[in-house]
Amino acid sequence: MAALRGSSAKYVLGIDLGTTSIKVVLFDTRSKTVTDSCSLQTNSDVIDDTHEHVKEQDPVRIIVVLDQCMCALPKEKLHDVICIGVSGQMHGVLFWKSNTGCEWYSSHSSHKFRPQDVSHLITWQDGRCTSDFLSSLPKPESHLNVATGFGCASTLWYTKHRPECLSKFSVSGTIQDYVVSMLCGLEVCLMSAQNAASWGYFNTNNNRWNTEILQGAGFPVHLLPTLVDSGSIAGQTCSEWHGIPANTPVGAALGDFQCSVYSCMTDKTDAVLNMSTSAQLTFSMPADFSPGNVPDACSPIVYFPYFHNTYLAVAAALNGGNVLAAFVGMLTCWMKDFGVEVNDSEVYAKLIECALTQPSTDLRVTPTLLGERHDPSSLAVVSHISPTNLSLAHVTRAVCAGIVANLAAMMPPHVLLGAGVKRIMGSGSALSRNEALRQEVEQTFPFPVVYGEDVDSAVGVAMVFNDKLLGND
């Protein structure tokens, strides 16, 4: 992309389509600061009471909330957006029909699109790919293993159990890929290596799908997205959108994790701890590092592609803020059974307040409600229970401590020390909202912990494409 020039170049729009919320930011290209932002909960989960392992979301609802976020931004500034960056939840997959994946319409003097001919989003939390099913799949030619909720695994599950569902569609991608495709009017899905790696059956050394292996397993390979470099431009907006002019460049969608890291990793000696729905702890590998082609299923540390052929060492825990959300949900259900109605936000605030009165506890909570990818059969455990540690303060403190301890077990402090890490950059909604969690992080890891403002994926993806505009990528 040509270097930024001219007084009309003012803002990069950053979009993050998360598991539970959507955030949009306007990033000033000159001051390199966020001037405006909006974040809203999507409440897009599709409830399936008959199949507890099914985790799907409604893309129609996701786009409605995206529109609400966009409407909250100043219209006059949207006219001056000169690039759009989109990140989002990794691993998930949805399917759509080429050329009819959405319908454009006019509303309140601007253009918008609504999904049509599109499936539900099968999220990274989907549990239909059991251990038995996964063990029946061919081994990938990749350093990354395949787990339930990964796009290729979910597609193979549908190939075996619901092939008629796949026959309706001709394109697949993540939710962020879908948005980019609709904005640009693309007939195919252009997917970055970051998102491709999160699907499984993708070799990051040669940037290729394991096409022959997938074809041998019966995978409909015509659904595989076309690969592009992370940080490249996918196309231009095919229409004016919320006041953003037509023909505005749109970046190929990126992983929310990598963008979160990009927003705050200012030095090679930084580690980044992101804790929102799930949790990740990461540091940058040396520039000459190259992973093998065989996955280590038992290793809790994996290597995610970053930018410019570099990698991040990542402890990617399935259990993070979602554990606290489950705890809150359990308590509200209990209270409802007693005839007391209280909303989740009130319960959450009270739990944090209680935990802060209890700086430590001998109660032990292993919070692996969802297992972990390197140990999917592990379950949550509560131990060292005594009559003196059953208060809400003790239990909440133990849950917070357990979440951090689980992450530290996956990537111990000595690993960080050996990699030359000198500080931890903290990010994510779970950390920003919960001082007790922050205390546990600071007690567990022997490094200074810095919590930055505007440290998130929406800001990170805006920074990626702002740097590209300026020629700094």
C-alpha positions as CSV (number, residue, x, y, z in Angstrom):
1,M,0.0,0.0,0.0
2,A,1.2,3.5,-0.8
3,A,2.6,5.5,2.1
4,L,0.1,7.8,3.9
5,R,-0.1,11.3,2.4
6,G,-2.4,14.2,2.1
7,S,-4.5,16.0,4.7
8,S,-7.5,13.9,4.0
9,A,-5.9,10.7,5.5
10,K,-7.1,10.7,9.1
11,Y,-8.4,7.5,10.6
12,V,-8.1,3.8,10.4
13,L,-11.2,1.9,11.6
14,G,-10.3,-1.1,13.8
15,I,-13.0,-3.8,14.3
16,D,-12.8,-6.8,16.6
17,L,-15.5,-9.5,16.4
18,G,-15.0,-11.3,19.7
19,T,-16.6,-14.3,21.3
20,T,-18.9,-12.2,23.6
21,S,-18.6,-8.6,22.3
22,I,-17.7,-6.4,19.4
23,K,-15.5,-3.4,19.6
24,V,-14.8,-0.7,17.0
25,V,-12.2,2.1,17.3
26,L,-11.2,5.1,15.2
27,F,-7.4,5.4,15.2
28,D,-6.0,8.8,14.3
29,T,-3.2,8.2,11.8
30,R,-1.3,11.4,12.9
31,S,-1.4,11.2,16.7
32,K,-1.5,7.4,16.7
33,T,-4.2,7.4,19.4
34,V,-7.7,6.2,19.6
35,T,-10.2,9.1,19.3
36,D,-13.5,7.2,19.5
37,S,-14.6,3.7,20.4
38,C,-17.7,1.6,21.1
39,S,-18.0,-1.9,22.6
40,L,-21.2,-3.9,22.9
41,Q,-22.1,-7.4,24.0
42,T,-23.4,-9.5,21.1
43,N,-25.6,-12.0,23.0
44,S,-25.5,-14.0,19.8
45,D,-25.2,-17.6,21.2
46,V,-27.7,-20.0,19.7
47,I,-29.2,-22.0,22.5
48,D,-29.5,-25.7,21.9
49,D,-30.9,-27.3,25.1
50,T,-30.8,-30.8,23.4
51,H,-27.1,-30.7,22.6
52,E,-24.9,-29.1,25.3
53,H,-21.7,-29.5,23.3
54,V,-23.0,-27.4,20.4
55,K,-21.6,-23.9,20.5
56,E,-22.9,-21.8,17.7
57,Q,-23.6,-18.1,17.2
58,D,-26.1,-16.2,15.0
59,P,-24.2,-14.1,12.4
60,V,-27.3,-12.0,11.8
61,R,-27.2,-10.9,15.4
62,I,-23.4,-10.3,15.2
63,I,-23.8,-7.9,12.2
64,V,-26.7,-6.1,13.9
65,V,-24.5,-5.4,16.9
66,L,-21.6,-4.4,14.6
67,D,-24.0,-1.9,13.0
68,Q,-24.9,-0.6,16.4
69,C,-21.3,0.0,17.3
70,M,-20.7,1.7,14.0
71,C,-23.7,4.0,14.5
72,A,-22.1,5.1,17.8
73,L,-19.0,6.5,16.0
74,P,-19.0,10.1,14.8
75,K,-20.4,10.2,11.3
76,E,-18.2,13.1,10.2
77,K,-15.1,11.1,11.2
78,L,-16.2,7.9,9.4
79,H,-16.1,10.0,6.1
80,D,-12.4,10.3,6.8
81,V,-11.6,6.6,7.3
82,I,-8.9,5.6,4.8
83,C,-8.5,1.9,5.8
84,I,-10.4,-0.8,7.6
85,G,-8.8,-3.5,9.7
86,V,-10.8,-6.4,11.0
87,S,-9.8,-9.0,13.7
88,G,-11.9,-11.6,15.5
89,Q,-12.3,-14.8,17.3
90,M,-10.0,-17.5,15.9
91,H,-10.7,-21.2,15.1
92,G,-14.4,-20.8,14.3
93,V,-16.0,-21.4,11.0
94,L,-19.1,-20.4,9.1
95,F,-20.3,-21.1,5.5
96,W,-21.9,-18.9,2.9
97,K,-22.9,-18.8,-0.8
98,S,-20.6,-16.9,-3.1
99,N,-22.2,-13.7,-4.3
100,T,-25.3,-14.1,-2.1
101,G,-23.7,-14.1,1.3
102,C,-25.4,-10.8,2.2
103,E,-27.9,-8.2,1.0
104,W,-27.0,-4.5,0.9
105,Y,-29.7,-2.0,1.8
106,S,-30.1,1.7,2.7
107,S,-30.9,2.8,6.2
108,H,-30.7,6.3,7.7
109,S,-28.9,7.7,4.7
110,S,-26.1,5.1,4.8
111,H,-25.6,1.6,3.4
112,K,-25.4,-1.6,5.4
113,F,-25.5,-5.3,4.7
114,R,-27.4,-8.1,6.3
115,P,-26.4,-11.8,6.1
116,Q,-28.3,-14.2,3.9
117,D,-27.4,-17.6,2.6
118,V,-25.1,-18.1,5.6
119,S,-24.8,-20.8,8.2
120,H,-24.5,-20.3,12.0
121,L,-20.9,-19.6,13.2
122,I,-19.5,-22.8,14.8
123,T,-17.3,-21.3,17.5
124,W,-14.0,-22.4,19.0
125,Q,-16.0,-23.5,22.0
126,D,-17.9,-26.2,20.1
127,G,-17.4,-29.6,21.6
128,R,-18.9,-31.9,19.0
129,C,-15.5,-33.2,17.9
130,T,-15.0,-35.8,20.6
131,S,-11.6,-37.4,21.4
132,D,-12.8,-40.5,19.5
133,F,-13.7,-38.4,16.5
134,L,-10.5,-36.5,16.5
135,S,-8.4,-39.7,16.9
136,S,-10.1,-41.0,13.7
137,L,-8.8,-38.1,11.7
138,P,-5.6,-38.2,9.7
139,K,-2.5,-36.5,11.4
140,P,-1.9,-33.1,10.0
141,E,1.3,-32.0,8.3
142,S,1.8,-29.1,10.7
143,H,3.4,-28.2,14.0
144,L,-0.1,-27.4,15.2
145,N,-2.4,-30.1,16.4
146,V,-6.2,-30.2,15.6
147,A,-8.8,-29.8,18.4
148,T,-12.5,-29.5,18.7
149,G,-13.8,-26.2,17.6
150,F,-11.1,-25.8,14.9
151,G,-12.5,-24.9,11.5
152,C,-11.2,-27.9,9.6
153,A,-12.2,-30.4,12.4
154,S,-15.8,-28.9,12.5
155,T,-16.1,-29.1,8.7
156,L,-15.0,-32.7,8.8
157,W,-17.6,-33.4,11.5
158,Y,-20.3,-31.9,9.3
159,T,-18.9,-33.9,6.3
160,K,-19.5,-37.1,8.2
161,H,-22.7,-36.2,10.2
162,R,-24.5,-33.5,8.2
163,P,-23.2,-33.4,4.7
164,E,-26.5,-32.0,3.4
165,C,-25.8,-28.8,5.4
166,L,-22.5,-28.2,3.6
167,S,-24.0,-28.8,0.2
168,K,-25.8,-25.5,0.4
169,F,-22.7,-23.4,0.6
170,S,-19.6,-22.6,-1.6
171,V,-17.4,-20.5,0.7
172,S,-16.1,-20.8,4.3
173,G,-14.2,-18.6,6.7
174,T,-14.0,-17.2,10.2
175,I,-16.6,-14.5,11.2
176,Q,-14.0,-11.8,10.6
177,D,-13.2,-13.3,7.1
178,Y,-16.9,-13.2,6.4
179,V,-17.2,-9.5,7.2
180,V,-14.2,-8.6,5.1
181,S,-15.6,-10.6,2.2
182,M,-19.0,-8.9,2.4
183,L,-17.4,-5.4,2.7
184,C,-15.3,-6.0,-0.4
185,G,-17.9,-8.0,-2.4
186,L,-15.4,-10.9,-2.8
187,E,-16.5,-14.1,-4.5
188,V,-14.0,-16.1,-2.5
189,C,-12.6,-15.9,1.0
190,L,-9.1,-14.5,1.3
191,M,-7.7,-15.8,4.6
192,S,-4.6,-14.7,6.4
193,A,-2.1,-17.3,7.7
194,Q,-3.0,-16.3,11.2
195,N,-6.6,-17.5,10.8
196,A,-5.6,-20.4,8.6
197,A,-3.3,-21.8,11.3
198,S,-6.1,-21.6,13.8
199,W,-8.2,-24.0,11.7
200,G,-5.7,-26.8,11.7
201,Y,-4.3,-28.8,8.7
202,F,-2.3,-25.8,7.7
203,N,1.5,-25.8,7.3
204,T,2.9,-22.4,8.4
205,N,6.4,-23.2,7.0
206,N,5.1,-23.2,3.4
207,N,1.8,-21.4,3.9
208,R,-0.3,-24.2,2.4
209,W,-3.3,-26.2,3.4
210,N,-2.8,-30.0,3.9
211,T,-5.0,-30.3,0.8
212,E,-4.2,-33.9,-0.1
213,I,-4.6,-35.1,3.5
214,L,-7.9,-33.3,3.8
215,Q,-9.1,-34.6,0.5
216,G,-8.3,-38.1,1.6
217,A,-10.5,-37.6,4.6
218,G,-13.4,-36.5,2.5
219,F,-13.0,-32.8,3.2
220,P,-14.8,-30.6,0.6
221,V,-11.6,-28.8,-0.4
222,H,-13.4,-26.4,-2.6
223,L,-14.5,-24.7,0.6
224,L,-11.0,-23.9,1.7
225,P,-10.2,-20.2,1.7
226,T,-7.5,-18.7,-0.5
227,L,-4.3,-17.8,1.4
228,V,-2.9,-14.3,1.7
229,D,-0.1,-12.8,3.9
230,S,-1.0,-11.5,7.3
231,G,-1.2,-7.8,7.1
232,S,-2.1,-7.6,3.4
233,I,-5.0,-5.8,1.8
234,A,-8.0,-8.1,0.8
235,G,-9.7,-5.5,-1.3
236,Q,-11.8,-2.3,-1.2
237,T,-15.2,-1.6,0.1
238,C,-17.7,-2.3,-2.7
239,S,-20.1,0.3,-1.3
240,E,-20.3,3.2,1.0
241,W,-20.7,1.7,4.5
242,H,-21.9,3.7,7.5
243,G,-20.5,6.8,5.8
244,I,-17.1,5.2,5.0
245,P,-16.6,5.9,1.3
246,A,-16.7,3.1,-1.3
247,N,-13.3,1.9,-2.5
248,T,-11.7,2.2,0.9
249,P,-9.0,-0.4,1.4
250,V,-9.9,-3.3,3.7
251,G,-7.2,-5.5,5.3
252,A,-7.4,-9.3,5.2
253,A,-8.9,-10.4,8.5
254,L,-6.4,-11.2,11.3
255,G,-6.5,-13.2,14.5
256,D,-7.7,-11.4,17.6
257,F,-4.9,-12.8,19.7
258,Q,-2.1,-11.6,17.4
259,C,-3.7,-8.1,17.2
260,S,-4.0,-7.9,20.9
261,V,-0.3,-8.7,21.2
262,Y,0.5,-6.1,18.4
263,S,-1.3,-3.4,20.4
264,C,1.0,-3.7,23.4
265,M,4.2,-5.6,22.7
266,T,6.7,-2.8,22.4
267,D,9.9,-4.7,23.0
268,K,11.2,-8.2,22.3
269,T,11.6,-8.7,26.0
270,D,7.9,-8.2,26.7
271,A,5.5,-11.1,27.4
272,V,1.8,-10.4,26.9
273,L,-0.9,-11.8,29.1
274,N,-4.4,-11.6,27.5
275,M,-7.3,-12.7,29.6
276,S,-10.9,-12.3,28.3
277,T,-13.2,-15.2,27.5
278,S,-10.2,-17.5,27.4
279,A,-6.6,-16.7,28.4
280,Q,-3.2,-16.6,26.6
281,L,0.3,-15.9,27.8
282,T,2.9,-15.3,25.0
283,F,6.3,-14.1,24.1
284,S,8.1,-13.5,20.8
285,M,10.3,-16.2,19.4
286,P,13.7,-15.3,17.8
287,A,13.5,-14.2,14.1
288,D,15.2,-17.4,12.9
289,F,12.8,-19.8,14.7
290,S,11.0,-22.3,12.6
291,P,8.6,-24.9,14.0
292,G,8.6,-28.5,12.8
293,N,5.9,-30.3,10.8
294,V,4.8,-32.6,13.5
295,P,2.5,-31.5,16.3
296,D,3.2,-32.3,20.0
297,A,-0.2,-33.1,21.3
298,C,0.9,-33.1,24.9
299,S,2.7,-29.7,24.9
300,P,0.8,-26.8,26.5
301,I,2.9,-24.3,24.5
302,V,2.2,-23.8,20.9
303,Y,3.6,-21.5,18.2
304,F,1.3,-19.1,16.5
305,P,2.3,-17.3,13.3
306,Y,2.6,-13.6,13.8
307,F,3.9,-11.1,11.2
308,H,6.8,-11.3,8.7
309,N,7.3,-15.0,9.2
310,T,7.9,-14.8,12.9
311,Y,6.2,-16.8,15.7
312,L,4.7,-16.3,19.1
313,A,5.2,-18.9,21.8
314,V,1.7,-19.2,23.4
315,A,0.1,-20.9,26.3
316,A,-3.4,-20.8,25.1
317,A,-5.8,-21.7,27.9
318,L,-9.4,-22.5,27.2
319,N,-10.2,-21.4,30.7
320,G,-10.1,-17.7,31.5
321,G,-12.9,-15.2,32.1
322,N,-15.4,-17.8,31.0
323,V,-14.7,-19.7,34.3
324,L,-15.7,-16.6,36.3
325,A,-18.7,-16.2,34.0
326,A,-19.7,-19.8,34.8
327,F,-19.3,-19.1,38.5
328,V,-21.5,-16.0,38.2
329,G,-24.1,-18.0,36.2
330,M,-24.1,-20.7,38.9
331,L,-24.7,-18.2,41.7
332,T,-27.5,-16.4,39.8
333,C,-29.2,-19.7,39.1
334,W,-29.0,-20.7,42.7
335,M,-30.5,-17.4,43.8
336,K,-33.2,-17.7,41.3
337,D,-34.1,-21.1,42.8
338,F,-34.5,-19.3,46.1
339,G,-36.8,-16.7,44.4
340,V,-34.2,-13.9,44.3
341,E,-33.6,-12.2,41.0
342,V,-30.3,-10.5,40.5
343,N,-28.4,-9.6,37.3
344,D,-25.0,-11.0,36.5
345,S,-23.2,-7.6,36.6
346,E,-24.3,-7.1,40.2
347,V,-23.1,-10.6,41.2
348,Y,-19.8,-10.0,39.4
349,A,-19.1,-6.7,41.2
350,K,-19.9,-8.3,44.6
351,L,-17.6,-11.2,44.0
352,I,-14.7,-8.9,43.2
353,E,-15.5,-6.8,46.2
354,C,-15.5,-9.9,48.4
355,A,-12.3,-11.3,46.9
356,L,-10.4,-8.1,47.6
357,T,-11.2,-8.6,51.3
358,Q,-9.5,-12.0,51.2
359,P,-5.9,-11.6,49.9
360,S,-5.1,-15.3,50.1
361,T,-6.8,-18.6,50.8
362,D,-5.9,-22.2,51.4
363,L,-8.9,-23.3,49.3
364,R,-7.7,-24.7,46.0
365,V,-9.7,-24.5,42.7
366,T,-8.4,-26.1,39.5
367,P,-10.7,-24.3,37.1
368,T,-10.4,-26.4,34.0
369,L,-14.1,-26.5,33.3
370,L,-13.4,-26.9,29.5
371,G,-10.3,-29.1,29.9
372,E,-7.3,-27.9,27.9
373,R,-6.3,-28.6,24.3
374,H,-3.2,-30.5,25.5
375,D,-5.3,-32.4,28.1
376,P,-9.0,-32.4,27.0
377,S,-10.1,-34.9,29.6
378,S,-9.1,-32.8,32.6
379,L,-12.0,-31.6,34.8
380,A,-12.3,-28.8,37.3
381,V,-11.4,-29.8,40.9
382,V,-12.0,-28.1,44.3
383,S,-9.8,-29.3,47.2
384,H,-8.5,-28.4,50.6
385,I,-12.1,-27.6,51.7
386,S,-12.5,-26.7,55.3
387,P,-15.2,-25.1,57.5
388,T,-13.2,-21.9,57.5
389,N,-12.8,-21.3,53.8
390,L,-16.3,-21.6,52.5
391,S,-17.1,-17.9,52.4
392,L,-17.8,-16.1,49.1
393,A,-14.5,-14.2,49.6
394,H,-12.5,-17.4,49.9
395,V,-14.2,-19.2,47.0
396,T,-13.9,-16.2,44.7
397,R,-10.2,-15.7,45.6
398,A,-9.6,-19.4,45.0
399,V,-11.2,-19.3,41.6
400,C,-9.1,-16.2,40.5
401,A,-6.0,-17.8,41.9
402,G,-6.8,-21.1,40.1
403,I,-7.2,-19.4,36.7
404,V,-3.8,-17.8,37.0
405,A,-2.2,-20.9,38.4
406,N,-3.5,-23.0,35.4
407,L,-1.9,-20.5,33.0
408,A,1.4,-20.6,35.0
409,A,1.4,-24.4,34.9
410,M,1.1,-24.2,31.1
411,M,3.9,-21.6,30.8
412,P,6.0,-21.6,34.0
413,P,7.8,-18.4,35.1
414,H,11.2,-20.2,34.5
415,V,10.3,-20.5,30.8
416,L,9.7,-16.8,30.6
417,L,12.9,-16.1,32.4
418,G,14.8,-18.4,30.0
419,A,13.4,-16.5,27.0
420,G,14.7,-13.2,28.4
421,V,11.3,-11.8,29.4
422,K,11.6,-8.7,31.6
423,R,8.0,-7.6,32.0
424,I,4.4,-8.7,31.3
425,M,1.9,-6.5,29.5
426,G,-1.6,-7.3,30.7
427,S,-4.6,-7.0,28.5
428,G,-8.2,-8.3,28.1
429,S,-11.6,-7.5,29.7
430,A,-11.3,-10.1,32.4
431,L,-8.1,-8.5,33.8
432,S,-9.3,-4.9,33.3
433,R,-12.5,-5.6,35.3
434,N,-11.1,-7.7,38.1
435,E,-8.5,-6.4,40.5
436,A,-8.3,-9.8,42.3
437,L,-7.2,-11.4,39.1
438,R,-4.5,-8.7,38.6
439,Q,-3.3,-9.3,42.2
440,E,-2.9,-13.1,41.5
441,V,-1.0,-12.4,38.3
442,E,1.4,-10.1,40.1
443,Q,1.9,-12.7,42.9
444,T,2.5,-15.6,40.5
445,F,4.9,-14.1,38.0
446,P,8.3,-12.5,39.0
447,F,8.0,-9.6,36.6
448,P,6.6,-6.1,36.6
449,V,3.1,-6.2,35.1
450,V,2.0,-3.2,33.1
451,Y,-1.7,-2.7,32.2
452,G,-2.0,-0.4,29.2
453,E,-4.9,1.7,28.0
454,D,-6.3,0.8,24.6
455,V,-4.7,-2.6,24.8
456,D,-6.9,-4.8,22.7
457,S,-7.5,-6.5,19.4
458,A,-9.5,-3.6,17.8
459,V,-6.7,-1.2,18.6
460,G,-4.1,-3.7,17.5
461,V,-5.6,-4.3,14.0
462,A,-5.9,-0.6,13.5
463,M,-2.3,-0.2,14.4
464,V,-1.3,-3.0,12.0
465,F,-2.8,-1.2,9.0
466,N,-1.8,2.3,10.2
467,D,1.8,1.1,10.2
468,K,1.2,-0.4,6.7
469,L,-0.1,3.0,5.5
470,L,2.9,4.7,6.9
471,G,5.3,2.1,5.4
472,N,6.4,0.9,8.8
473,D,5.2,-2.6,8.6
